């Protein structure tokens, strides 16, 4: 029962991450005004159009969209009892979900560092994304440990 609740949390926060990343990707290519350009401390445009917003031409928001999409689908499969981990040599699905979320968390923390200490401005959508991936990482760790003890 506890695993089902944790998976529901992962599904919910992953879906929120998909929405936030899709909107950030829209803003990346948008030319119009952005609601979250509030002041010098909170300016989504400054972050989303900076040199740090893309890696080798791929928008960071697109990577977020792919990562959150994967986490959403993986948690949904595990929720319905599908063990997709055979490709990993029989390891549990929960380990893969935790590993991907941890990679996302580390990358998100790196981007937050860039916002704070290089750009000196924050994107509200990016801050929300950090909250989402932090919650997913915590829930996926608990889910993995819970299933490991079964």
C-alpha positions in Angstrom: 0.0 0.0 0.0 2.8 2.4 0.9 4.5 1.8 -2.5 1.2 2.7 -4.3 1.0 6.0 -2.5 4.7 6.8 -3.3 4.2 5.9 -6.9 1.1 8.1 -7.1 3.2 11.0 -5.7 5.9 10.3 -8.3 3.2 10.2 -11.1 1.7 13.4 -9.8 4.9 15.4 -9.5 6.2 14.0 -12.8 3.1 15.2 -14.6 3.6 18.6 -13.0 7.2 18.5 -14.2 6.0 17.6 -17.7 3.7 20.6 -17.7 6.4 23.0 -16.3 9.0 21.8 -18.7 6.6 22.1 -21.7 5.8 25.7 -20.6 9.5 26.4 -20.2 10.2 25.0 -23.6 7.4 27.3 -25.0 9.0 30.3 -23.3 12.4 29.3 -24.7 11.1 29.9 -28.2 8.6 32.6 -27.3 9.0 36.2 -28.4 6.2 37.7 -26.3 6.1 38.9 -22.7 6.4 36.3 -20.0 4.4 36.4 -16.8 7.3 35.5 -14.6 9.5 38.4 -15.6 8.9 40.1 -12.3 12.1 42.0 -11.5 15.9 41.4 -11.5 15.7 38.6 -9.0 12.9 36.7 -10.9 13.2 36.8 -14.6 12.3 33.6 -16.6 13.3 35.2 -19.9 16.8 36.0 -18.7 17.3 32.4 -17.7 15.4 30.7 -20.6 17.2 32.7 -23.2 20.7 32.6 -21.6 23.6 30.6 -23.0 22.9 28.0 -20.2 19.4 27.3 -21.5 20.7 24.9 -24.2 23.3 22.2 -24.4 24.6 21.6 -27.9 21.5 23.2 -29.3 19.1 21.2 -27.3 17.0 23.3 -24.9 17.4 22.3 -21.2 13.6 22.4 -21.0 13.4 19.7 -23.7 15.7 17.5 -21.6 13.4 18.2 -18.6 10.3 17.3 -20.6 11.9 14.0 -21.7 13.1 13.2 -18.1 9.8 13.9 -16.5 8.0 12.0 -19.3 10.2 9.0 -18.6 9.6 9.2 -14.9 5.9 9.5 -15.4 5.7 6.5 -17.7 8.0 4.4 -15.5 6.1 5.1 -12.3 2.8 4.4 -14.1 4.1 1.1 -15.3 5.3 0.1 -11.9 2.1 1.3 -10.3 0.2 -1.2 -12.6 2.7 -4.0 -11.7 4.7 -4.0 -14.9 8.4 -4.8 -14.2 10.3 -3.2 -17.1 13.7 -3.8 -15.5 14.5 -7.0 -17.4 16.8 -4.9 -19.7 18.8 -4.0 -16.6 19.7 -7.6 -15.8 16.7 -8.2 -13.5 17.1 -5.2 -11.2 14.0 -3.7 -9.8 12.2 -0.9 -11.7 12.3 1.2 -8.6 16.0 1.5 -8.8 15.9 2.8 -12.3 13.2 5.4 -11.4 15.4 6.5 -8.4 18.6 6.7 -10.5 16.9 8.8 -13.2 15.3 11.1 -10.6 18.7 11.5 -8.9 20.4 12.5 -12.1 17.6 15.0 -12.7 18.0 16.4 -9.2 21.7 16.8 -9.5 21.3 18.5 -12.9 18.5 20.8 -11.5 20.8 21.7 -8.6 23.6 22.6 -11.0 21.1 24.8 -13.0 20.0 26.5 -9.8 23.7 27.2 -9.0 24.0 28.8 -12.4 20.9 30.9 -11.7 22.1 32.0 -8.3 25.8 32.6 -8.9 26.3 33.2 -12.6 23.1 34.8 -13.9 22.0 36.3 -10.5 18.3 35.8 -11.4 15.9 32.9 -11.0 13.2 31.4 -13.2 10.1 30.7 -11.2 9.3 27.7 -13.4 12.8 26.3 -12.8 12.4 26.7 -9.1 9.1 24.8 -9.3 10.9 22.1 -11.3 13.5 21.9 -8.6 10.7 21.3 -6.0 9.1 18.7 -8.3 12.3 16.7 -8.9 13.2 16.9 -5.2 9.9 15.4 -4.3 10.2 12.7 -7.0 13.7 11.8 -5.8 12.6 11.5 -2.2 9.5 9.4 -3.1 11.4 7.2 -5.5 14.1 6.6 -2.9 11.5 5.5 -0.4 9.7 3.5 -3.0 13.0 1.7 -3.9 13.9 1.0 -0.3 10.4 -0.2 0.4 10.4 -2.6 -2.5 14.0 -3.7 -1.7 12.8 -4.9 1.8 9.9 -6.9 0.4 
